[in-house]
Amino acid sequence: MNQKLQTAVFSPAQAKQLGRTVFHADTGTLWCSLSATGIEFRFRGKTCILTLTAVSAYAEGDAKAARYAVYCNDTLVTAAQLTEPEQTVTLHNPDDEEKPVPVRLVKLSESIQSAIGVKEIRILSSDAVSQKYQNSIFESGEKKPHLIEFIGDSITCGYGIDGQFPADPFKTANENAAKSYAYLTARKLGADYSMVCYSGHGIISGYTENGEAMTHELVPPYYGLTGCSTAVLEDNRRIQDDSWDFRVQPDLIVLNLGTNDASYTGEDAERQDRFMRAYVQFLKTVREKNPSAPVLCTLGIMDQRLCGAVAQAVENYIAETGDHKIRNMRFDIQSEADGYAVDWHPSAITHEKAAERLSREIQEWLGW
């Protein structure tokens, strides 16, 4: 057999997209900003080389640099950070190079700090395999039966999940969206996912410690975008310059917001009512963008003070619109026995339990 090696180069835009990504054709770069965004594909050959590009504060190391994971044959190969402007990840196929190897790249850190650009996918294969499988050296990942969109805050992002309270401060090195209840739920249900989530953000206020509303940290203004970050991309644009077109419609939306708002509303009835009314308005926005997807409204893992307001918002929304494709579910509050991640956030055990609870609810409701 002729073992002369051939190199084939593919654009990341040809791969299956995970979540809200954006491709800039002028630079040939696929940008991943939101939590758990990435790509999925299969290759035939001896070696696969991914070229990644970093932006923003990459020089600041594990405090702010984007974190990502690469899986090969559904096994974690590496979880690393982009601490250089450009980095390559090399994957070797030790087995039969004619057998397709599934690869998944997932951004573990959230949108606010950073973005990852995927520039190139290079595959090295023998001349014989290259000729035999010339049209299938590279194949996009397979679309799953269902797509779930998760809208949330730091809990959905997997904030600090690879750290421990009180020893560790938050940094992107201990954030891990692949251990969040959202990612785990999608995996349990064999579904694709999209995660639109921002730490510290809410419906009427972001997290506050002084009782003043943090109105610059709200999820609704960012819902129609591909992310939001301080990062400046290689073409001097920002990720928030790109709108999401909603052409890909989810089969279910899981909304988990209110934990940060509770730091502002507390037990104040007027503030809770204001949150409830704003929640109804956001539901109308979500429905406008997603005309047919069922919506599951959840809350309660870290704070349950606004669970009643969420339940009331669902009732009021149904009464106002006649839209019955919506449901409310309260998570169990986290337990000290299961430990805490950074800044009192849910531990990996708590996320697992939340994924089990949410998966059962979805299966019972939608029959998946």
C-alpha positions in Angstrom: 0.0 0.0 0.0 1.2 3.5 -0.9 1.9 5.3 2.4 2.7 8.7 1.0 0.9 11.2 3.2 -1.7 13.7 2.0 -2.8 16.9 3.8 -6.4 18.1 3.4 -7.5 21.5 4.9 -11.1 22.3 5.8 -12.9 25.3 7.0 -14.5 25.1 10.5 -17.7 26.4 8.9 -18.1 23.0 7.3 -18.3 21.3 10.8 -21.5 21.0 12.9 -21.9 24.1 15.0 -22.5 23.8 18.7 -24.6 26.7 19.9 -24.5 30.3 18.6 -21.3 30.6 16.6 -20.5 33.2 13.9 -18.3 32.7 10.8 -16.4 35.7 9.5 -15.7 34.8 5.9 -13.2 37.6 5.4 -10.8 36.1 7.9 -12.0 32.5 7.6 -12.5 32.3 11.3 -15.4 30.7 13.2 -15.9 32.6 16.5 -17.2 30.8 19.6 -18.0 33.1 22.5 -21.0 31.8 24.5 -20.6 28.9 27.0 -20.3 25.5 25.4 -20.1 26.8 21.8 -17.9 24.9 19.5 -17.8 22.4 16.6 -18.3 18.7 16.0 -17.0 16.6 13.1 -15.5 13.3 12.1 -12.2 12.7 10.2 -10.5 9.7 8.5 -6.7 9.8 8.7 -3.7 9.6 10.9 -3.7 13.1 12.4 -6.1 16.1 12.8 -4.7 19.5 13.7 -7.0 22.3 14.9 -5.7 25.9 14.7 -7.3 28.2 17.3 -6.8 31.9 17.8 -7.3 33.9 21.0 -8.3 37.4 21.7 -8.6 40.0 24.5 -6.8 39.2 27.7 -5.1 36.0 26.7 -1.8 37.2 28.2 -3.4 37.2 31.7 -3.2 33.4 32.0 -5.7 31.3 33.9 -7.5 34.3 35.3 -9.2 35.4 32.1 -7.9 33.4 29.2 -10.6 31.4 27.3 -10.8 27.7 28.4 -11.8 24.9 26.0 -12.0 21.1 25.9 -11.4 18.7 23.0 -13.0 15.3 22.9 -12.0 12.5 20.6 -14.2 9.3 20.4 -16.3 11.0 23.2 -13.2 10.9 25.5 -11.7 14.1 26.9 -8.3 14.6 25.2 -7.4 18.0 26.6 -8.9 20.8 28.7 -6.7 23.9 28.3 -6.6 27.6 28.0 -5.7 29.9 25.1 -2.8 31.8 26.7 -1.1 32.6 23.4 -2.5 34.5 20.4 -2.6 31.3 18.3 -2.5 27.6 19.4 -2.7 24.3 17.6 -4.3 21.1 19.0 -3.0 17.9 17.5 -5.1 14.7 17.6 -3.7 11.3 16.7 -5.6 8.3 15.4 -3.7 5.2 16.7 -6.3 2.8 15.2 -7.5 2.1 11.7 -7.3 5.4 9.8 -10.3 4.3 7.6 -12.6 4.4 10.6 -14.2 7.9 11.2 -13.0 9.5 14.4 -15.5 11.8 16.1 -14.1 15.1 17.4 -15.8 17.7 19.6 -14.4 21.1 20.5 -16.3 22.9 23.4 -15.6 26.3 24.9 -15.7 25.8 28.6 -15.5 29.4 29.7 -18.3 32.0 29.2 -18.7 34.8 26.8 -18.0 37.9 28.9 -14.2 37.3 29.3 -13.2 36.0 26.0 -13.8 34.3 22.7 -12.1 31.5 20.7 -11.6 31.6 17.0 -11.3 28.3 15.1 -9.3 29.0 12.0 -8.5 25.8 10.3 -8.9 22.0 10.4 -6.1 20.1 8.8 -6.2 16.3 8.3 -3.2 14.2 7.5 -3.9 10.8 5.9 -2.1 8.2 3.8 -2.4 8.5 0.0 -4.4 5.3 -0.2 -7.0 6.5 2.4 -7.1 9.9 0.9 -7.9 8.5 -2.6 -10.4 5.9 -1.3 -12.3 8.4 0.9 -11.7 11.7 -0.9 -15.3 12.8 -0.3 -15.5 11.7 3.3 -12.0 12.4 4.8 -13.9 15.1 6.7 -17.6 14.9 7.7 -19.8 17.2 9.8 -21.1 15.9 13.1 -24.5 14.3 13.1 -27.6 16.4 14.0 -29.4 15.0 17.0 -33.2 14.5 17.2 -33.8 17.6 19.4 -32.3 21.0 20.1 -32.6 22.6 23.5 -31.8 26.3 24.1 -30.8 27.1 27.7 -31.1 30.8 28.8 -29.5 31.6 32.1 -26.8 33.1 34.3 -23.7 31.8 36.0 -25.3 28.5 37.1 -26.0 27.7 33.4 -22.4 28.8 32.6 -20.9 26.3 35.0 -19.3 29.1 37.0 -16.4 28.0 39.2 -17.4 24.4 39.0 -13.8 23.1 38.9 -12.9 25.1 42.0 -14.1 24.9 45.6 -15.5 27.4 48.1 -14.0 29.1 50.0 -10.4 28.3 48.8 -10.6 29.3 45.2 -11.4 32.7 43.6 -13.3 32.7 40.3 -11.1 32.5 37.1 -11.8 31.1 33.7 -9.5 28.2 34.6 -12.2 26.8 36.9 -15.2 27.5 34.8 -16.6 24.4 33.0 -19.8 24.6 30.9 -19.4 20.9 30.1 -20.2 20.1 33.7 -23.2 22.4 34.0 -26.7 21.0 34.4 -27.6 22.4 30.9 -24.9 20.5 29.1 -25.5 17.3 31.1 -29.2 17.5 30.5 -28.7 17.7 26.7 -26.3 14.7 26.9 -28.8 12.7 29.0 -31.6 13.3 26.5 -29.4 12.8 23.4 -30.1 16.4 22.3 -28.2 19.2 20.7 -28.0 22.4 22.8 -27.4 26.1 22.7 -26.5 28.0 25.8 -27.3 31.8 26.1 -26.0 32.7 29.6 -24.1 35.4 31.4 -22.7 35.3 34.9 -24.2 37.9 37.3 -27.0 38.8 34.9 -30.8 38.9 35.4 -34.1 40.1 34.1 -34.3 43.5 35.9 -31.0 43.5 37.8 -27.7 41.8 37.8 -26.1 40.6 41.1 -25.9 43.4 43.6 -24.6 43.7 47.1 -25.8 47.2 47.9 -29.5 47.0 47.0 -29.0 49.1 43.9 -30.3 47.7 40.6 -27.5 46.6 38.2 -29.4 47.4 35.0 -26.3 47.1 32.8 -26.2 43.3 33.6 -29.4 42.1 32.0 -29.9 39.0 29.7 -32.8 40.3 27.6 -30.7 43.0 25.7 -28.2 40.2 24.7 -30.8 37.6 23.7 -30.6 38.4 20.0 -26.8 38.4 19.8 -24.1 35.8 19.3 -22.6 36.8 22.6 -21.1 39.7 24.5 -17.5 40.2 25.5 -14.8 42.8 26.1 -12.8 40.9 23.6 -11.7 42.6 20.3 -11.6 40.0 17.5 -8.8 39.8 14.9 -10.9 41.9 12.5 -11.4 44.7 15.1 -15.0 43.7 15.6 -16.6 42.5 18.8 -18.7 39.4 19.2 -21.8 41.5 20.1 -21.6 43.2 16.6 -23.2 40.0 15.2 -26.9 39.3 15.6 -28.4 35.8 15.9 -30.8 35.2 13.0 -32.9 32.5 14.8 -33.1 30.4 11.6 -32.2 27.4 13.6 -35.2 26.9 15.9 -35.0 24.9 19.2 -37.4 22.2 20.1 -37.4 23.3 23.7 -36.3 26.4 25.6 -35.3 26.2 29.3 -35.2 29.5 31.0 -33.3 29.7 34.3 -33.2 33.4 35.4 -34.0 35.2 38.7 -31.1 34.1 41.0 -29.3 37.4 40.5 -32.5 39.5 40.5 -33.2 38.1 44.0 -30.2 39.9 45.3 -32.0 43.1 44.3 -35.6 42.3 45.0 -35.1 40.5 48.3 -38.5 40.1 49.9 -39.7 43.5 48.7 -43.2 42.9 47.2 -43.0 45.9 44.7 -39.6 44.8 43.4 -40.8 41.2 43.1 -43.9 42.4 41.2 -41.7 44.4 38.8 -39.5 41.3 38.2 -42.6 39.3 37.5 -43.9 41.8 34.9 -40.5 42.1 33.2 -40.3 38.3 33.1 -43.6 38.1 31.3 -42.3 40.7 28.7 -39.2 38.6 28.2 -41.3 35.5 27.6 -43.1 37.4 24.9 -39.7 38.3 23.3 -38.6 34.6 23.5 -41.9 33.5 21.9 -41.6 36.1 19.1 -38.2 34.7 18.2 -39.2 31.1 18.7 -42.9 30.7 17.6 -43.3 27.0 18.3 -40.9 25.9 21.0 -42.2 24.8 24.4 -40.8 26.9 27.2 -39.8 25.5 30.6 -39.3 28.2 33.2 -37.0 27.1 36.1 -35.4 28.5 39.2 -34.3 27.6 42.6 -30.8 25.9 42.7 -29.1 28.8 44.6 -32.0 31.0 45.7 -35.8 30.4 45.8 -37.1 33.9 46.8 -38.4 34.5 43.3 -39.8 31.1 42.5 -43.3 32.3 43.3 -42.9 35.3 41.0 -41.7 33.0 38.2 -44.7 30.8 38.7 -47.0 33.8 38.7 -45.3 35.2 35.5 -46.1 31.9 33.7 -49.7 32.1 34.8 -50.0 35.7 33.7 -48.3 35.0 30.4 -50.8 32.2 29.6 -53.7 34.4 30.6 -52.5 37.3 28.4 -51.5 35.3 25.4 -53.4 32.1 25.4 -50.1 30.3 24.8 -50.1 27.1 26.8 -46.8 25.7 25.5 -45.1 26.8 28.7 -44.5 25.2 32.1 -42.9 26.0 35.4 -40.5 23.9 37.4 -38.7 24.5 40.7 -35.3 23.0 41.2 -34.3 21.6 44.5 -32.0 24.1 46.4 -28.4 23.1 46.6 -27.3 21.2 49.7 -24.2 21.9 51.9 -23.6 18.1 51.9 -22.9 18.2 48.2 -20.3 20.9 48.6 -20.0 24.3 46.9 -18.1 25.5 43.9 -16.5 29.0 43.8 -18.6 31.8 45.4 -21.2 29.5 46.8 -22.1 28.2 43.3 -23.4 24.7 42.6 -20.9 21.9 42.8 -20.5 19.2 40.1 -22.7 16.9 42.3 -25.4 19.6 42.5 -25.3 20.1 38.7 -25.7 16.3 38.2 -28.7 16.2 40.4 -30.2 19.2 38.7 -29.7 17.6 35.3 -31.5 14.4 36.5 -34.4 16.5 37.8 -34.6 18.5 34.6 -34.3 15.5 32.3 -37.2 13.8 34.1 -39.4 16.8 33.8 -38.7 17.1 30.1 -39.3 13.4 29.5 -42.6 13.5 31.4 -43.8 16.7 29.6 -42.6 16.1 26.1 -42.2 12.4 25.9 -38.6 12.5 24.7 
